[in-house]
Amino acid sequence: MMRPEHTQRPRLVEIRDNLLDRIVEAEREGWLGELEKLHNRLSGAGNILAQLDAEAARRTHLVYLGMPAFSQIPVRTTDDITADTP
């Protein structure tokens, strides 16, 4: 399965809009055989756009991993080292 690139989102929107126009034309002209195929393609384009949007949302959401900040890390000074040695 191919993974869609986020940079291709504008092209996918263009394809979806074109499919919507073709569906209107097929309904107007009575091309019933084309309608099902166009609706399937529209559904696929919508699914890919939803995947891209979900991936973008995941990338912008920060996850706290529980790692300490530098200010929370205990510091050992040279005085501590000399105090430990006999």
VOLUM-108369 format. One line per field, with one value per residue: x, z negated, y negated of N, C-alpha, C, CB in turn; residue in one letter. Coordinates in steps of 0.02 Angstrom, whole numbers, plus 32768, in hexadecimal, padded with zeros to 4 digits. Each point is the difference from the previous one (the first is absolute). Glycine has a CB too. Layout:
# VOLUM-108369
nX	(X,...);
nZ	(Z,...);
nY	(Y,...);
caX	(X,...);
caZ	(Z,...);
caY	(Y,...);
cX	(X,...);
cZ	(Z,...);
cY	(Y,...);
cbX	(X,...);
cbZ	(Z,...);
cbY	(Y,...);
residu	(a,...);
***
This chain:
# VOLUM-108369
nX	(802A,804D,8020,7F93,8093,7FB3,8021,7F6A,7FA9,7FF7,7FE7,7F8A,7FB3,8003,7FBB,7F87,7FDA,7FFC,7F98,7F9B,7FFF,7FDF,7F7F,7FC2,8015,7FB5,7F7C,7FF6,8005,7F91,80AA,7F90,8098,8033,7FB3,8061,8082,7FE0,7FEA,8091,8047,7FB7,8037,8096,7FFC,7FCA,8079,806C,7FBF,8002,809D,801F,7FB1,804C,808F,7FDD,7FD5,808B,8052,7FB5,800E,8089,8001,8018,807B,7FD8,807F,801B,7FE3,809B,7FA8,8005,80AA,8019,8064,8063,803B,8086,7FAA,7FD1,8097,8035,7F86,802B,809C,800B);
nZ	(8000,8069,7F6A,8058,8009,7F82,809E,8024,7F9D,808B,8048,7F9B,801E,809B,7FEC,7FAF,8071,8070,7FAD,7FF7,809D,8015,7FA0,8058,8084,7FCA,7FD9,8090,804D,7FA0,7FD0,7FA5,802B,7FB5,7F75,7FDA,8030,7FAD,7F76,800B,8011,7F83,7FA2,802C,7FE1,7F6C,7FDE,8028,7FA6,7F82,8011,7FFF,7F79,7FB1,8026,7FCB,7F71,7FED,801A,7F8B,7F86,7FAC,7FE9,7F68,8034,7F5F,8041,7F61,804C,8010,7F7A,7FE4,8009,7F55,8034,7FDA,7FC7,8022,7F74,802E,8019,7F6F,7FAF,8044,7FCB,7F6C);
nY	(803B,7F94,7FCB,7F98,7FBD,7FB6,7FDE,8044,7F8B,7FB6,808C,8026,7F77,8022,808D,7FC5,7F9B,8070,8056,7F86,7FF3,809A,7FFC,7F8E,8054,8081,7FB0,7FC1,808A,8059,8025,8075,8021,7F7C,801E,8073,7FB4,7F7E,804C,8046,7F76,7FBF,8071,7FE6,7F68,801B,8060,7F96,7F8F,8060,801A,7F67,7FE6,8072,7FC7,7F6F,8039,804C,7F79,7FAC,8076,7FBE,80A1,7FB0,8072,7FCD,7F96,7FCD,7F78,8013,7FE9,80A7,8013,8016,7F89,8081,7F67,803F,8008,8093,802D,7FD9,804A,8092,7FFA,804D);
caX	(7FD6,8027,7FF2,7FFC,802B,7FD9,8008,7FD0,7FBD,7FDB,7FEC,7FC8,7FC5,7FEC,7FE3,7FBE,7FD2,7FF2,7FD2,7FBE,7FE5,7FEF,7FC4,7FC7,7FF7,7FE6,7FBA,7FDB,7FFD,7FE2,8032,7FFB,803A,8039,7FF5,801B,8049,8014,7FF5,8036,803E,7FF7,800A,8048,8023,7FEE,8026,8046,8004,7FF7,8040,8030,7FEE,800F,8049,8016,7FEB,802E,8042,7FFF,7FEF,803C,7FF7,802F,801D,8016,8047,800C,801F,8044,7FFF,7FED,8035,802E,8044,8035,8037,8041,8001,7FDF,802D,8036,7FE4,7FF3,803F,8020);
caZ	(8000,8004,7FCE,8023,7FE8,7FEA,8033,8036,7FEA,802E,803C,7FED,7FFA,8045,801A,7FE0,801C,8044,7FFC,7FF0,803E,802E,7FE5,8012,8048,800D,7FEB,802F,8041,7FF7,8008,7FC1,7FF9,7FEA,7FBC,7FCB,8005,7FE8,7FB7,7FE1,8004,7FD1,7FBD,7FF9,7FF8,7FBE,7FCE,8001,7FE0,7FB7,7FE7,7FFE,7FCA,7FC0,7FF8,7FF0,7FBB,7FD4,8001,7FDB,7FBA,7FD9,7FD0,7FC8,7FF5,7FBB,7FFA,7FD6,801E,7FE7,7FBD,7FD1,7FFD,7FCA,8016,7FD2,8005,7FED,7FB7,7FEF,8012,7FCF,7FC0,8000,7FFF,7FBD);
caY	(7FC5,7FC3,7FCD,7FBF,7FC9,7FC5,7FCC,800E,7FF1,7FD3,8025,802C,7FD6,7FF1,803D,8008,7FCE,8015,8038,7FE5,7FE3,8036,8021,7FD4,8009,8043,8000,7FD7,8023,8042,8034,8026,802C,7FD8,7FE5,802B,7FFC,7FBE,7FFD,8028,7FD8,7FC8,801C,800C,7FBF,7FE6,8027,7FEB,7FBD,800A,801B,7FC9,7FD2,8022,8002,7FBB,7FF4,8026,7FE1,7FC1,800F,8012,8036,7FFB,8042,8007,7FF3,7FC6,7FC5,7FF8,7FE4,8035,8032,7FF0,7FED,8016,7FD0,801C,8005,803F,8037,8002,8012,8047,8026,7FFE);
cX	(802C,7FEA,7FFF,802E,7FD5,8004,7FCF,7FB8,7FDB,7FEA,7FC6,7FBF,7FE6,7FDE,7FBA,7FCD,7FEC,7FCF,7FB9,7FDF,7FEB,7FC3,7FC1,7FF1,7FE1,7FB7,7FD5,7FF6,7FE2,8031,8005,803C,803D,7FF9,801F,804D,8019,7FF8,8037,8041,7FFD,800B,804A,8027,7FF2,8026,8049,8008,7FF8,8040,8034,7FF2,800F,804B,801B,7FEE,802E,8044,8002,7FF1,803F,7FEF,8035,8019,801A,804B,800B,801F,8046,8000,7FEE,8036,802F,8046,8032,803B,8041,8006,7FE0,802F,8037,7FE7,7FF4,8040,801F,8042);
cZ	(8000,7FCB,8024,7FE0,7FEF,8034,8039,7FED,802E,8040,7FF1,7FF8,8045,8020,7FE3,801C,8048,8000,7FEF,803D,8031,7FE8,8013,804B,8010,7FEB,8032,8043,7FFB,800B,7FBF,7FF5,7FE6,7FB7,7FCA,8000,7FE5,7FB5,7FDC,8000,7FCF,7FB8,7FF3,7FF5,7FBB,7FC9,7FFE,7FE0,7FB4,7FE1,7FFA,7FC7,7FBC,7FF3,7FED,7FB8,7FCF,7FFC,7FD7,7FB6,7FDC,7FCE,7FCA,7FF0,7FB9,7FF7,7FD6,8027,7FE2,7FB9,7FCB,7FF8,7FC8,801B,7FCC,800A,7FEC,7FB4,7FEA,800D,7FCB,7FBB,7FFC,7FF9,7FBA,7FFE);
cY	(7FC2,7FCF,7FBC,7FCC,7FC4,7FC8,8009,7FEE,7FD0,8023,802E,7FD9,7FEF,803D,800B,7FD0,8012,803B,7FE9,7FE1,8036,8026,7FD8,8009,8044,8005,7FDA,8025,8046,803A,8029,802E,7FDC,7FEA,802A,7FFC,7FBD,7FFA,8029,7FD9,7FC5,8018,800D,7FC0,7FE3,8025,7FEB,7FBC,8006,801C,7FC9,7FD0,801F,8003,7FBB,7FF0,8024,7FDF,7FC0,800B,8017,8037,7FF8,8046,800A,7FF5,7FC2,7FC6,7FFA,7FE4,8034,8035,7FED,7FF4,8018,7FD1,8022,8006,8042,803B,8006,8014,804B,8029,7FFB,7FDD);
cbX	(7FA4,8010,8036,7F89,805F,8015,8078,804C,8028,8042,8076,8051,802A,8060,8073,803A,8033,8072,805F,8027,8049,8077,8043,801F,8062,8072,8023,802E,8064,7F96,8040,7F84,7FD3,8010,7F96,7F9C,7FFE,7FE0,7F83,7FC8,800F,7FAF,7F8E,7FF3,7FF8,7F8F,7FB2,8013,7FD2,7F85,7FE5,800F,7FA6,7F98,8007,7FF1,7F89,7FC4,8014,7FDC,7F89,802D,7FD1,7FC5,801F,7FA2,8015,800E,7F90,8028,7FDF,7F8A,7FF6,7FBA,7FD3,7FDA,7FB1,8033,7FFB,7F91,7FE8,803C,7FCA,7F9D,8012,7FC7);
cbZ	(7FC3,807B,7FA2,8020,8047,7F88,7FE2,8026,7F8C,7FD2,802B,7FC7,7F93,8009,800F,7F98,7FB6,8025,7FDC,7F8B,7FF0,801F,7FA1,7FA5,8015,7FEF,7F88,7FC9,8022,8024,8053,800A,805C,8075,8029,800A,8064,806F,8012,8026,8078,804F,8005,8047,807C,802B,8012,8069,8068,8012,8034,807C,8048,800E,8053,8078,8025,801D,8070,8068,801F,800E,8059,7FD2,8077,7FEF,8071,7F9E,8010,8075,8031,801F,807C,7FB1,803E,8004,7FE8,8067,7FF6,801C,807C,8041,7FF7,8047,807B,7FE8);
cbY	(803E,8012,8044,801A,8029,8020,7FF6,805B,8013,7FA2,7FFA,804C,7FD0,7FAE,8032,8026,7FA9,7FD9,8049,7FEA,7F9B,800A,8030,7FAD,7FB4,8030,8007,7F99,7FBF,7FCF,7FB7,7FFA,8045,7FD9,7FCF,804D,804C,7FD0,7FF3,8069,8022,7FC9,8035,8065,7FEC,7FE2,805F,8043,7FCC,8014,806F,800B,7FCF,8045,805D,7FDD,7FF1,806A,8031,7FC5,801F,7F8B,804E,7F98,8001,804E,8035,804D,7FC6,7FEE,7F92,7FEB,8019,8045,7F9B,807A,7F9F,7FCE,7F83,7FCE,7FF0,7FA8,7F90,7FEA,7FEA,8069);
residu	(m,m,r,p,e,h,t,q,r,p,r,l,v,e,i,r,d,n,l,l,d,r,i,v,e,a,e,r,e,g,w,l,g,e,l,e,k,l,h,n,r,l,s,g,a,g,n,i,l,a,q,l,d,a,e,a,a,r,r,t,h,l,v,y,l,g,m,p,a,f,s,q,i,p,v,r,t,t,d,d,i,t,a,d,t,p);
***
